């Protein structure tokens, strides 16, 4: 699992994005909205929302472990957390829903919710593959892996966003991810002592 990644937070991020799309959403579009939200949060705050590993796939960049969770490819424990917020993807329509229209999403900050809300609004009129095409045209960090996958570093994204002092920003991202990891594992107090 990626350093600092939380299944609970990922489930809440995807649930929030699905709710912002009316409570039922296309899987591909939601995966792209999650990536674009992470990208925008990197642009605005120099850190990601999900702390996931990013990859380039043929249909654009993705948050890797989050996509695995959406597809149901994880441990039973992780899937049980996921199911508290989201119903499985319907394989006939590739759409999924939240388990409720009213749920507590306490892992998300106001800033994260604001960025995700703006991303959903910005791309609301695009279909899933129109959004894929938009990302291919506008996100310089993506390169076509031609049927495979390619790791996409946060440095690649920051560079594509025109950021400077990238090495310094990457050190801060790494530190924040490691602190988050300590909090997830419940060892923050032990390591601080």
Buried (B, 14 or more C-beta within 10 A) or exposed (E): BBEBBBBBBBBBBBBBBBBBBEEBBBBBBBBBBBBBBBBBBBBEEBBBBBBBBBBBBEBBBBBBBBBBBBEEEBEEEBBEBBEEBBBEBEEEEBBBBBEEEEBEBEBBEEEBBBBBBBBBEEBEEBEBBEBBBBBBEEBEBBEEBEEEEBEBEBBBBBBBBEBEEBEEBBEEBEEBBBBBBBEBEEEBEEEEE
